[in-house]
Amino acid sequence: MTNLPHDFNRLAEPKTEKKPAPFSLRLSFGERTRLEQDAGDKPLGAYIRERLFGKDAKPRKGTGKRPIKDQQALGRVLGALGRSRLASNLNQLAKAVNTGSLPVTPDTEKEIREACKAVTDMRDDLRRALGRNPEGGP
């Protein structure tokens, strides 16, 4: 067995940067309510850091407490999903395709195209509701 320096294990360990401990602050219900109102759509922690440090406040990664950008678009999607039997119908179509029993008629093709458009419209509304560009960009 070779003699290794006694601090070999310490030197061999990967260096990980420790995160600072969180800071807690007790607020009354009224104080917290006021902070949340003043913060608007910003996460409360980001708002407090901004108020304390101004331009020197470093942003943190995260989605924020209210990622929904367009409530009406989200409502349209949820309403459409509630009214439709889209998942069931698509499942039946997939089963028919797999078994070879799907007759391809002009009506069938029209219904498949309508279902595809409905799925595309819902995808676009969801992207808008989440603040994303429906055409696929940021």
N, C-alpha and C positions, 0 to 999 in steps of 0.2 A: 504494500500500500504506500502510495506516495504522500509526502507531506504537502498539504495544500495550505495556502495562507488561511489564517483563521477567519477572515472576513470574506472567503470565497462565496459562500451562500448569499451574503448580502450583495456582493458585486454581481452575481449571476442572476439575481431576481430582476425581472423587468421593472423599470421605473414607471409607476403609475402616479399621475397627478391626483391628489385628493381634492374632492370638492369641499368647499367651505360648508360648515354646518348651517342649516336653515335658521332664520331668525323669526321668532314668534312675537306677536304683538296682540294684546287683548284690546278689543274695541267694544264699545257698547253697540247695541243693535242699531241705534240711530246713526252712530259714526260709520259703521260698516255700510249701511244703506246709502248714506251720503257719498261715500267713496265709490260704491258701485254705480251710482247714478252719474257721478262726475267722470268715471272711467268710460262710460258708454259701452262701445263694442270692444274696448281694449281689455285684455286680461288684467285682473286687479293688481297682480304683482308688477306687471310692466308699467301700469299707471303710477303706482307708488314709486318705483325706481325713477321714472321720468320726472315726477314731482320733486323727488329728493335730489337727483343728480343732473337734471336738465339735459343739456346737449351731451353731457358726458355719460349718460345712462347707456349701457350696452344692451342691445336687444337679445332676448333669449329665443331659442328655437321653440316652436310649438304652433298649434293650430288656432289658439285663442279660445276663449270660452264660448264664443258665438260664431261658429264657422259658416252659418247659413247666411248667404248674401242676398238671396232673392226668395222671400217667403212665398210669394205667389207661384213661382216656378215649382217650388217644392210641393206646394198644395196641389198644383195640377197633376204632378206625377203621382202623388199619393192617392188622389181621387181617381185617376185613371187606373191605377193598380187595383184599387178597391172595387171598381165597377167591372173590371175585365176578368175574364177567365184565361188570360194570356198564358200563364205558366202551364195550365192544364192543356190548353189547346196546342201549344208548342210541343208539349210532351207527346200528345196523341199523334201529331204530325211526324215527330221523330220516330215513334214506334212504327207508324205506317210505312215510312221510308225504309226502315231497317227490315221490315218483313216483306217489302216489295208489293204491298197492297194499296199503295196510294195512287188512285187514278188521277192522272194529270189532265184536268179539264180547264177551260178558260176560267170557270168560276173558282176552281181550286187555286189556280195561279193568282187570280185577283185577290183572294183571301190571304194567301201567303204574302203577297206584296203589301197588303194593308197591315198585316201583323208586323212585318219588317219595318214599315214606316212608323207604326205605333211604338215599337221598341226604340227606334232611332230618335223619335220625338222625346220619349221619356229620358233617354240618355242625355240628350241636349238640355232638357229642363233640369235634370239633376246636376249637370256640369255648371249651368248658370246659377242654380241655387247654392252651389258650393264655391262660387266665385271663379270658376274656370271658364275658359273660352270654349264654346260648344264645338268650334271647328277643330279642336284638338290642341290648340296652343295654350300657353299659360294663362 
